[in-house]
Each structure stands twice: as C-alpha cells, then as structure tokens.
Amino acid sequence: MRRYVLAITIMAFISVSCQKEETGPQVSHQRAVYIVNGGAETIDIYDVDRDTVFRDVIETGEIPNSIRKFGDYLYLVNSGSATVQKIDYRENQVETTYELPQGSNPWDIAWDGNNFYVTSYMFDRVYKLTRRGEVVDSATAGISPMGITYLNGYVYVVASFYDRANYATDTGYVYRFTTDLQKIDSLRLFENPTVIASDGSYLYIAGGSWTSGGLLVKVDAHNMSVVDTVSLASAAGDIAVYEGKGYLVGWSLPPTVVDLASMVVDTVYNIGGSGFMGIDVSEDFIFATQSSWMEDNYLWRIERSTGDTMSVLLGDARGAQMVRYVEITR
C-alpha cells in the first residue's frame, strides 16, 4: 500500500497558518481539497476560500489508497477492504460502495466514460467494472500493477514489477489494453514505475527507487515509445498534469514542477522534511500533503504565480495521503 515509511519525523516548516478547524457531517464548498487520511481512515476537507479544515467528514474503507474525480463524483479505492467508494462531493457522503475480490488489494482506478478499470496489486490483474460497480472482466497485467489511466480509446496500466516476496524493485512496464481488456502492446520502462497521467496527447509515467533515484518518462501513446525522460531527486509517488506542467511528489521528493514540453525540471519547492504523499493543482494553487503516522500532518498550499507557501495543520497521527481538488458549481 502507500504506507512506505511509518516512523519518519517531519522536519521544520517554512510557515504554519492559523486556520480554523471545524467538524461536521456535511459541508458545502466552492473550492475544496479532499484529503485522504490513511491512518485515521477518514477524509478531511479543506475549504480553500475560508482557509478552514473540516475534520473526518467522510469515513473511508480499510487502507484507502487512491482518489479520483470522474464527472460529479469522487471515487476512492480502498486497498484493505477491496472496495471503491462512490462519493457525492456536493453532499459529502458515500453514495454507494463497489466490491472487488477480497485480497486483491485494488490500487488505482480509471474511467472511459462508460466503465471503470481498477488495478489489483496483489492478484496482478486489472478489473473492468460497469458504471454500477459490477466486475465483468479481468486480465493479467504484469507484476504488482499500480497506476492506470484511459486515453483515446485505450486503457494503460503501469506494472511496477515490485517483488513482493523479496521486497525488491525491478524494471517495470506499461501495458496497453482495449476497453475489452485485450492486451495489445507493452513498453519496457525503468526501475519501479508507479504512477501515470496524461495531458490528452502523451502519457507521463513516474516512479523510481530509493537507490537509483526518480524518473519521469514521456511516452508517445500511439507508438508506445519513449519520447523523453527527466531525472528527479527521488522516487515519485504521485503526479498531476496541468497546463503543460507535471507536478510530482514522493516520500523524499518535495513538490517538483516539470515543464512537459522540454522535459526539464522547472521548480523544486524545498519546504522541509520528507513524507510527501499526494499532489493536485488548481488554477491558483498547488496542494501537497506531508504525512506522518506518528506526528503532525500538513497540507501545503503553494501559490502558482508567486511561489509563496503556506502549511495547513491537519493534526497528528493521521497519515495524510492523497489529495483531490474540486470546484463545486451550483
């Protein structure tokens, strides 16, 4: 799961805001950041405009892992309970829960407009689900598949080839499937690829290891070929693509911005310590979590125009992980 290191102390921070903390079963926001807490197994909501944290608004399943937005809903993948929760972010409640095979350790989810696709880290498969959450098909997907995305009629799965028995990394692959889960192509990548995103034209795959460092690869999805690569200071664990830029974090990789046209690192926000887990981007801000299962957790809010940083205290021993930014129009 995403609990790579559980006992690293968060170091000093640049600044800590004095935002108000509130609780409540349902809250309405115009601009909101949904923060998945792996330790508390809840979702916090940060109101961007009011600089306010609403704690434990939604209960997750066991070991929440990935959260995506498709249409008017958020979809949370829970690795431990092998479920996907469909969350109505206007009412801030779980509308329904999709069941996957027990022990499958679902990791990430994609959507083609009609069906869902979920990677199974433990069973080395990718599952196809209907819009109602019924599992209708599956296919093998290398070893330890993790990231997944949909692009131009195809499903792309990143298999990290992590050796779960010996806790060792290996060279991974990206596989291309039809929407009927017919495997039609593959591309050999680098050591321990884990996450994937797209800008509508290219695929961007990142990962790496503690020993060899991090890497971001730009892939021509049509030809299944590597276009360019850029080295990162450490292994990446999450990626967001927005307006020609790639935004990445990893446990020891602070928020890092890559120009996707030139594939050059543009900015690194050295905001102190380690424990970076999730990242997302809005028109105005970069949002990144800094996690601890023992001490304080933070959401970092970075102004894209100025680079000014502000930390939002989330509380201790929460295991803040993935984040998803949502704009709610009424």
TINU-346518 format. One line per 4 residues: number of its first residue (from 1); for each residue y, x, z of N, C-alpha, C. Coordinates in steps of 0.2 Angstrom, whole numbers, plus 2048, in hexadecimal, padded with zeros to 3 digits. Each point is the difference from the previous one (the first is absolute). Layout:
N
NUM) Y,X,Z,Y,X,Z,Y,X,Z | ...
//
This chain:
330
1) 7FA,804,800,806,7FC,800,806,804,800 | 806,7FE,801,806,804,800,802,803,806 | 7FB,800,805,801,803,806,7FE,808,800 | 804,804,7FC,7FF,806,7FF,800,805,806
5) 805,7FF,804,801,804,806,803,7FB,806 | 7FD,800,805,802,7FB,805,804,803,806 | 800,807,800,803,802,807,806,806,7FE | 804,7FF,7FB,805,804,7FF,806,7FE,803
9) 804,804,803,806,7FE,803,806,800,7FB | 804,7FA,800,805,800,7FC,806,804,802 | 803,804,7FC,805,805,802,807,7FD,800 | 805,804,801,807,7FD,801,802,7FD,7F9
13) 805,7FB,801,802,7FC,7FB,808,801,7FF | 802,7FF,7FA,807,801,7FE,805,7FB,804 | 7FE,7F9,800,804,7FB,803,7FB,7FA,801 | 802,7FC,806,7FC,7FA,802,805,7FB,800
17) 7FF,7FA,7FD,805,7FB,800,7FF,7FC,807 | 805,7FB,801,7FF,7FC,806,7FF,7F9,7FE | 7FB,7FF,7FB,7FF,7F9,7FE,7FD,7FC,806 | 801,7FA,7FF,7FD,7FB,804,7F9,7FE,7FF
21) 7FC,7FF,805,7F9,7FE,7FF,7FF,7F9,802 | 7FC,7FC,7FC,7FF,7F9,801,7F9,7FF,7FF | 7FD,7FA,802,7FA,7FE,7FF,800,7F9,7FE | 7FB,7FE,7FC,800,7F9,7FE,7FB,7FE,7FB
25) 7FD,7FB,800,7FA,7FE,7FC,802,800,7F8 | 806,7FD,7FF,802,800,7F9,808,802,800 | 801,804,7FB,807,802,7FF,802,800,7F8 | 806,7FE,7FF,802,800,7F9,805,806,7FE
29) 7FF,803,7FB,804,806,7FE,802,7FF,7F9 | 806,803,7FE,801,801,7F9,7FE,807,7FE | 801,805,803,7FD,807,7FF,7FC,802,806 | 7F9,801,7FF,7FC,801,805,7FB,806,7FE
33) 7FE,804,805,7FB,805,800,7FA,7FE,804 | 7FA,7FF,7FD,7FA,7FE,804,7FC,807,801 | 7FF,801,807,7FD,806,802,7F9,7FF,803 | 7FB,803,7FD,7F9,7FF,803,7FF,805,805
37) 7FE,7FD,806,7FE,805,806,7F9,800,800 | 7FD,806,7FF,7F9,801,800,7FD,800,807 | 804,802,805,7FE,801,807,800,7F9,803 | 806,7FD,7FF,801,7F9,804,7FC,7FA,7FC
41) 7FF,802,7F9,7FD,7FB,7FC,804,7FA,7FF | 807,801,7FF,805,7FB,7FF,804,802,7FA | 805,7FB,7FE,805,802,7FC,807,7FF,803 | 804,805,800,807,7FF,802,804,7FF,7FA
45) 806,7FC,801,804,7FF,7FB,807,803,802 | 803,804,7FB,807,803,801,805,7FC,7FC | 804,7FD,803,806,7FC,7FC,805,806,7FE | 801,801,7FA,804,805,7FE,807,7FF,801
49) 802,7FA,7FF,807,7FE,801,803,7FF,807 | 7FB,7FE,804,802,800,807,7FE,806,804 | 7FC,805,7FD,7FE,806,804,7FC,7FE,806 | 7FB,7FB,7FF,7FC,7FD,806,7F9,801,7FE
53) 7FC,802,805,7F9,800,7FF,7FD,7FA,804 | 7FC,7FC,7FC,7FC,7FB,803,7F9,802,801 | 7FD,800,806,7FA,804,802,7FA,7FB,800 | 7FB,802,7FD,7F9,7FD,800,801,7F9,7FE
57) 803,7FF,7FA,801,7F9,7FD,7F9,7FE,7FD | 7FC,804,7FD,7FA,7FE,7FD,7FA,804,802 | 7FB,7FD,802,7FA,804,802,7FC,801,7FA | 7FE,807,800,7FC,802,7FA,7F8,7FF,802
61) 7FC,802,7FB,7F9,801,801,7FF,807,803 | 7F9,802,801,7FF,806,803,801,806,7FB | 804,805,802,801,806,7FD,804,7FE,7F9 | 806,7FE,800,804,7FE,7FA,802,806,7FD
65) 7FF,800,7F9,801,806,7FC,805,800,7FB | 801,7FB,7FC,804,800,7FA,803,7F9,7FF | 807,800,7FF,803,7F9,7FF,804,801,7F9 | 7FF,7FA,7FC,803,800,7FA,804,7F9,7FF
69) 805,800,7FB,803,7F9,7FF,7FE,7FE,7F9 | 7FD,7FA,7FF,7FF,7FD,7FA,803,7F9,800 | 805,7FF,7FB,803,7FA,800,804,7FE,807 | 7FE,7FA,803,804,7FE,806,7FC,801,806
73) 7FB,805,800,7FC,801,805,7FF,808,801 | 7FE,802,807,7FE,806,801,7F8,800,801 | 7FD,805,7FE,7F9,801,801,7FE,806,804 | 7FD,7FF,806,7FE,805,804,7F9,802,800
77) 7FE,806,7FF,7F9,802,800,7FE,803,806 | 7FB,7FD,804,7FE,802,806,7F9,804,7FF | 800,806,802,7FA,804,7FE,7FA,7FE,805 | 802,7FF,807,7FB,7FF,805,7FC,7FA,7FF
81) 804,7FA,800,7FD,7FA,7FF,7FE,7FE,7F9 | 802,804,7FB,7FE,7FF,7F9,803,7F9,7FE | 806,800,801,804,7F9,7FE,806,802,7FC | 803,7FB,7FC,807,800,7FE,803,7FA,802
85) 806,801,803,804,7FB,803,806,7FE,7FB | 800,7FA,7FE,805,7FD,7FC,806,7FE,804 | 806,803,800,805,7FF,805,806,7FD,7FC | 802,7FA,802,806,7FC,7FE,806,804,804
89) 804,804,7FC,805,803,803,807,7FC,801 | 800,7FA,7FE,805,7FB,801,7FF,7FD,807 | 7FA,7FF,802,7FE,7FD,806,7FD,805,805 | 7FF,806,7FD,7FD,805,805,7FA,7FE,803
93) 7FB,7FE,7FC,7FA,7FE,803,7FA,801,7FB | 7FA,801,803,7FA,801,7FB,7FE,7FA,7FE | 801,7FF,7F9,7FE,7FA,7FD,7F8,7FF,7FF | 7FD,805,7FE,7F9,800,800,7FD,807,800
97) 7F9,801,801,7FD,807,801,7FA,800,7FB | 800,805,7FC,7FB,801,7FB,7FA,805,803 | 7FA,7FE,800,7FB,804,803,7FD,805,7FA | 7FF,806,802,7FC,805,7FC,7FA,802,804
101) 7FB,803,7FC,7FA,802,803,801,804,807 | 7FD,7FF,805,800,803,806,7FE,808,7FF | 804,804,803,7FF,807,800,802,803,7FA | 803,7FC,7FB,803,803,7FA,806,804,800
105) 804,800,806,806,803,801,805,800,7FA | 802,7FA,7FF,805,7FF,7FA,806,804,802 | 803,803,7FA,805,805,801,807,7FD,7FD | 800,7FE,7FA,806,7FF,7FD,7FF,7FA,7FB
109) 805,7FD,7FD,7FF,7F9,7FC,805,801,7FB | 7FE,7FD,7FA,804,7FF,7FA,7FF,7F9,7FE | 805,7FE,7FB,800,7F9,7FE,802,800,7F8 | 7FC,7FC,7FC,802,800,7F9,803,7FA,7FE
113) 802,7FC,804,803,7F9,7FF,7FC,7FA,801 | 7F9,802,800,7FB,7FB,800,7FB,801,806 | 7FE,807,800,7FB,802,805,802,806,804 | 7FD,801,806,801,806,804,7FB,805,7FF
117) 801,806,801,7FB,806,800,801,804,806 | 7FB,801,804,800,803,806,7FB,806,800 | 803,806,802,7FB,806,801,7FC,800,806 | 7FA,802,800,7FC,800,806,7FE,808,801
121) 803,802,805,800,808,802,7F9,802,802 | 7FC,7FB,804,7FA,802,802,7FA,7FF,7FB | 801,7FA,7FC,7FA,7FE,7FC,802,803,7F9 | 805,804,7FF,801,803,7F9,801,7FC,7FA
125) 803,7FA,802,801,7FB,7FB,807,7FD,7FF | 801,7FC,7FB,806,7FC,7FF,7FD,7F9,7FF | 804,7FB,804,7FE,7F9,800,805,7FC,7FC | 7FE,7FB,7FC,804,7FB,7FD,800,7FA,804
129) 806,7FD,802,800,7FA,803,805,7FB,7FC | 7FE,7FA,801,804,7FB,7FD,806,7FF,804 | 805,7FC,7FD,806,7FF,804,7FF,7FC,806 | 7FA,7FD,801,7FE,7FD,806,7FD,805,805
133) 7FF,806,7FE,7FD,805,804,7F8,800,800 | 7FD,7FD,7FB,7F9,800,7FF,7FE,806,7FC | 7FB,804,803,7FD,806,7FD,7FC,7FE,7FA | 802,802,7FA,7FC,7FE,7FA,7FD,805,7FC
137) 801,806,802,7FD,806,7FC,802,807,804 | 7FC,805,7FE,802,806,803,7FD,806,7FB | 802,806,801,7FE,805,7FC,801,807,804 | 7FB,805,7FE,801,806,804,806,804,7FE
141) 803,804,804,807,803,7FF,800,807,803 | 7FB,804,7FE,800,807,802,7FF,800,808 | 802,805,803,7FF,801,808,807,7FF,803 | 7FF,7FC,806,806,7FF,804,806,7FE,7FC
145) 800,7FA,7FC,806,7FE,7FD,805,7FD,804 | 806,801,7FF,806,7FE,804,805,7FD,7FC | 805,803,7FD,805,7FD,7FD,7FE,7FC,7FA | 804,7FA,7FE,7FE,7FC,7FA,807,7FD,7FE
149) 800,7FF,7F9,806,7FC,7FD,7FE,7FD,7FA | 804,7FC,7FD,7FF,7FC,7FA,805,802,7FB | 7FF,801,7FA,805,802,7FB,7FD,7FE,7F9 | 804,7FC,7FD,7FF,7FE,7F9,7F9,7FF,7FE
153) 7FD,7FB,804,7FA,7FE,7FE,7FA,803,803 | 801,806,804,7FB,804,803,801,801,807 | 7FA,801,804,800,801,807,7FF,808,801 | 804,803,803,7FF,808,802,7FE,801,807
157) 7FB,803,801,7FD,802,807,800,807,801 | 803,803,805,800,807,802,7FA,801,805 | 7FB,804,7FE,7FB,802,805,801,807,802 | 801,800,807,802,807,803,7FA,805,800
161) 7FA,7FD,800,7FA,804,800,800,804,807 | 803,7FD,805,7FF,803,807,7F9,7FF,802 | 7FD,806,803,7F9,800,802,800,7FD,807 | 7FF,7FA,801,800,7FD,807,7FB,803,805
165) 7FA,802,7FD,7FB,803,805,802,807,803 | 804,804,7FB,801,806,802,808,801,802 | 804,7FB,7FF,807,800,801,803,806,7FC | 7FE,800,7F9,803,805,7FC,803,7FC,7FA
169) 805,803,7FD,804,7FE,7FA,7FC,803,7FA | 801,7FC,7FA,7FE,803,7FA,805,7FD,7FA | 7FE,802,7FA,804,7FE,7FB,7FF,7F9,7FE | 805,7FC,7FF,800,7F9,7FF,801,7FE,7F9
173) 7FF,7F9,7FF,801,7FD,7F9,804,7FA,800 | 803,7FE,7FB,803,7FA,7FF,7FB,7FC,7FA | 7FE,7FA,802,7FC,7FC,7FB,804,7FA,7FD | 7FF,7FF,7FA,803,7FA,7FD,7FB,7FB,7FF
177) 801,7FA,802,7FC,7FA,7FF,803,7FB,7FC | 7FC,7FC,7FD,803,7F9,7FD,800,7FC,806 | 803,7FA,7FF,801,7FB,805,7F9,7FD,802 | 7FB,801,7FC,7F9,7FE,801,7FC,805,804
181) 804,805,802,7FD,806,803,7FB,804,7FC | 801,801,7FA,7FC,804,7FC,804,807,800 | 7FD,805,802,803,807,800,800,803,7F9 | 806,801,7FE,800,803,7F9,803,807,7FF
185) 802,803,805,803,806,800,801,803,807 | 801,807,800,802,803,806,803,807,7FF | 804,802,805,804,806,7FF,7FF,804,807 | 7FD,807,7FF,800,804,806,807,802,802
189) 801,800,806,806,801,803,801,807,804 | 801,7FF,807,801,806,804,7FC,7FF,806 | 801,804,805,7FD,7FF,807,803,7FB,804 | 7FB,7FB,801,802,7FA,805,806,7FC,7FE
193) 800,7FD,7FA,805,7FB,7FE,7FF,7FA,804 | 805,7FC,802,800,7FB,804,804,7FA,7FE | 806,801,7FD,804,7FA,7FF,802,800,7F9 | 802,7FA,7FD,802,7FF,7F9,805,7FB,800
197) 805,801,7FB,805,7FB,7FF,802,800,7F8 | 804,7FC,7FE,801,7FF,7F9,808,7FE,7FF | 803,803,7FB,807,7FD,7FE,7FF,7FC,7FA | 7FB,7FD,7FE,7FF,7FC,7FB,7FE,804,7F9
201) 800,806,800,7FF,804,7FB,7FA,806,801 | 802,803,806,7FB,806,802,7FD,7FE,807 | 7FB,804,801,7FD,7FF,807,802,807,804 | 801,7FF,806,802,805,805,7FB,801,805
205) 7FC,805,801,7FB,801,804,801,806,805 | 800,7FF,806,802,805,805,7FA,801,806 | 800,805,803,7FB,801,805,801,808,802 | 7FA,803,801,800,807,802,7FC,801,806
209) 800,806,803,7FC,802,806,804,804,805 | 7FD,800,806,804,804,805,801,808,7FE | 7FB,802,7FC,7FF,807,7FE,804,802,7FA | 7FF,7FC,7FB,803,801,7F9,807,7FD,7FF
213) 802,7FC,804,807,7FD,7FF,7FF,7F9,7FC | 806,7FE,7FF,800,7F9,7FC,802,801,7F9 | 7FE,7FA,7FC,802,800,7F9,801,7F9,7FE | 805,800,7FB,801,7F9,7FD,7FF,801,7F8
217) 7FC,7FC,7FD,7FE,801,7F9,803,7FA,7FC | 803,801,7FB,802,7FB,7FB,7FB,7FF,7FB | 7FD,7FA,7FF,7FA,7FF,7FB,802,7FB,7FB | 7FF,802,7FA,801,7FB,7FA,7FA,7FB,800
221) 801,7FA,802,7FB,7FB,801,7FC,7FF,7FA | 804,800,7FA,7FD,7FE,7FA,7FA,805,7FE | 802,806,800,7FC,806,7FE,7FC,803,806 | 801,7FD,806,7FD,803,806,800,808,800
225) 806,802,800,801,807,800,806,802,804 | 800,806,803,805,802,805,806,803,7FB | 806,7FD,802,806,801,7FD,804,806,803 | 800,800,807,804,805,804,7FE,7FF,807
229) 801,806,804,7FE,800,807,806,803,804 | 801,7FE,806,804,804,805,7FD,801,806 | 801,806,803,7FD,801,807,804,7FD,805 | 7FD,7FE,806,804,7FE,805,7FE,804,806
233) 804,800,805,800,804,806,7F9,7FF,804 | 7FE,7FA,800,7FA,7FE,803,7FD,7FA,7FD | 7FA,7FE,802,7FC,7FB,7FD,804,7F9,801 | 800,7FC,7FA,803,7FA,800,7FC,7FA,803
237) 802,7FB,804,7FC,7FB,802,803,7F9,7FE | 806,800,7FD,802,7FA,7FD,806,801,7FB | 801,7FC,7FB,804,801,7FB,803,7F9,7FE | 807,800,7FE,803,7FA,7FD,804,803,7FA
241) 800,7FC,7FB,804,802,7FA,806,7FB,7FF | 806,802,7FF,806,7FC,7FF,805,803,7FC | 802,7FD,7FB,805,803,7FB,800,807,7FF | 7FA,802,7FD,7FF,807,7FD,7FF,805,805
245) 7FF,7FE,807,7FF,805,805,7F9,7FE,803 | 7FD,805,803,7FA,7FF,804,801,802,807 | 7FF,7FC,805,801,801,807,7F9,801,803 | 800,805,804,7F9,802,803,801,802,807
249) 7FB,7FF,804,7FF,802,807,7F9,802,801 | 7FF,804,805,7F9,802,802,801,802,807 | 7FA,801,804,800,801,807,805,806,801 | 7FF,805,7FD,805,806,800,805,801,7FA
253) 800,7FB,7FD,805,7FF,7FA,806,7FC,801 | 806,802,802,805,7FC,801,802,7FC,7FA | 804,7FB,801,802,7FC,7FA,803,805,7FA | 7FC,7FF,7FA,802,805,7FB,801,7FC,7F9
257) 805,802,7FD,802,7FC,7FA,7FF,804,7FA | 7FC,7FE,7FB,7FF,803,7FA,803,7FD,7FA | 803,804,7FB,803,7FD,7FA,7FA,7FF,7FB | 7FE,7FA,7FE,7FA,7FF,7FD,800,802,7F8
261) 807,800,7FE,800,803,7F9,7FF,807,7FF | 803,804,805,7FF,807,800,7FB,803,804 | 7FD,7FB,804,7FB,802,805,802,806,804 | 806,800,803,803,805,804,802,7FD,807
265) 7FE,803,805,802,7FD,807,808,800,800 | 802,7FA,802,808,7FF,800,802,801,807 | 7FD,7FD,805,803,800,807,7FA,800,805 | 801,804,805,7FB,800,806,804,7FE,806
269) 7FE,7FB,803,804,7FE,806,7FC,803,806 | 802,805,803,7FD,804,805,803,7FD,807 | 7FD,7FA,802,803,7FC,805,7FC,801,807 | 7FC,805,800,7FD,802,806,7F9,7FE,801
273) 7FC,805,802,7F9,7FE,802,7FB,7FE,7FB | 7FB,7FD,802,7FA,7FE,7FB,7FF,7F9,801 | 7FA,7FE,7FD,7FE,7F9,802,803,7FB,7FB | 802,802,7FA,803,7FB,7FB,7FA,7FC,7FD
277) 800,7FA,7FF,7FB,7FC,7FE,801,7FB,7FA | 806,7FD,800,801,7FB,7FB,807,801,7FD | 801,7FE,7FA,807,800,7FD,801,7FA,7FB | 806,7FE,800,802,7FB,7FB,807,800,7FF
281) 803,7FD,7FA,807,801,7FE,803,7FA,7FE | 806,7FF,802,804,7FB,7FD,806,802,7FC | 804,7FC,7FE,806,802,7FC,805,805,804 | 800,7FF,807,804,804,804,7FD,805,804
285) 7FA,7FF,802,7FD,804,805,7F9,803,7FE | 7FE,805,804,7F9,802,800,7FD,7FF,807 | 7FA,7FD,801,7FE,7FE,806,7F9,804,801 | 800,804,806,7F9,804,801,7FE,7FF,807
289) 7FA,7FF,801,7FE,800,807,7FE,807,803 | 801,801,806,7FD,806,804,7FC,7FE,805 | 7FA,802,800,7FB,7FC,805,7FD,805,805 | 7FE,7FC,805,7FD,803,806,7FB,7FB,803
293) 7FA,802,802,7FC,7FC,804,801,801,807 | 804,804,802,801,802,807,807,800,803 | 805,801,7FB,807,801,802,804,7FB,7FC | 807,801,7FF,804,7FC,7FD,7FF,800,7F8
297) 801,7FA,7FD,800,7FF,7F9,807,7FE,7FD | 801,802,7FA,806,7FF,7FD,800,7FD,7F9 | 805,7FC,7FE,801,7FF,7F9,807,804,7FE | 7FF,804,7FB,806,803,7FE,803,7FC,7FA
301) 807,7FF,801,804,7FD,7FB,805,805,7FD | 7FF,802,7F9,803,805,7FD,804,7FD,7FA | 807,801,801,804,7FD,7FA,7FF,804,7FA | 7FF,7FD,7FB,7FE,803,7F9,806,803,7FD
305) 806,7FD,801,806,803,7FD,803,806,804 | 800,800,806,803,806,804,7FB,804,804 | 7F9,7FE,800,7FC,804,804,800,800,807 | 804,7FB,803,801,800,807,7FA,7FC,803
309) 7FD,803,806,7FA,7FE,803,801,7FC,807 | 7FC,7FB,801,801,7FD,806,7F8,7FE,802 | 7FF,801,807,7F9,7FF,802,800,7F9,804 | 7FB,7FC,7FF,800,7FA,804,7FA,800,804
313) 801,800,807,7FA,800,804,7FC,7FA,800 | 7F9,801,7FF,7FB,7FB,800,7FC,7FF,806 | 800,805,804,7FC,800,806,7FB,805,800 | 7FC,801,806,7FB,805,801,7F9,7FD,7FF
317) 7FC,805,7FE,7F9,7FF,7FF,7FE,7FA,7FB | 804,7FF,7FB,7FF,7FB,7FB,7FD,802,7FA | 800,806,7FE,7FD,802,7FA,803,7FD,7FA | 807,800,7FF,803,7FE,7FA,7FE,803,7FA
321) 7FE,7FC,7FB,7FD,803,7FA,804,7FE,7FA | 7FD,7FB,7FC,803,7FE,7FA,806,7FB,800 | 804,801,7FB,806,7FC,800,801,7FC,7FA | 803,7FA,800,801,7FD,7FA,807,7FC,800
325) 804,802,7FC,807,7FD,800,800,7F9,7FC | 803,7FB,802,800,7F9,7FD,807,7FE,800 | 802,7FD,7FB,807,7FC,7FF,7FE,7F9,800 | 802,7FC,804,7FF,7F9,800,806,7FC,7FE
329) 7FF,7FC,7FA,805,7FC,7FD,7FE,7F9,802 | 805,7FC,802,7FF,7F9,801,804,7FB,7FC
//
